[in-house]
């Protein structure tokens, strides 16, 4: 059959495979840096954004309270 010589058709693997491997630890460290660095840099502003979101939730809760009381009794 033709498929019997598949190893010869594709040839041997490249010799420098280990040199091209960037490695998972380096990738994870880069990803962690890209996520955590803005959180550290923008920390005080994130507190303001969080307070704004909580305030918006409380406003919506106060607005919905009479409707919720009417519907649920």
Secondary structure as the mmCIF struct_conf table of DSSP 4:
data_model
#
loop_
_struct_conf.conf_type_id
_struct_conf.id
_struct_conf.beg_label_comp_id
_struct_conf.beg_label_asym_id
_struct_conf.beg_label_seq_id
_struct_conf.end_label_comp_id
_struct_conf.end_label_asym_id
_struct_conf.end_label_seq_id
HELX_RH_3T_P HELX_RH_3T_P1 UNK A 2 UNK A 5
HELX_RH_AL_P HELX_RH_AL_P1 UNK A 6 UNK A 10
BEND BEND1 UNK A 12 UNK A 12
HELX_LH_PP_P HELX_LH_PP_P1 UNK A 13 UNK A 14
TURN_TY1_P TURN_TY1_P1 UNK A 15 UNK A 16
HELX_RH_AL_P HELX_RH_AL_P2 UNK A 17 UNK A 20
HELX_RH_AL_P HELX_RH_AL_P3 UNK A 24 UNK A 41
TURN_TY1_P TURN_TY1_P2 UNK A 42 UNK A 42
HELX_RH_AL_P HELX_RH_AL_P4 UNK A 43 UNK A 72
#
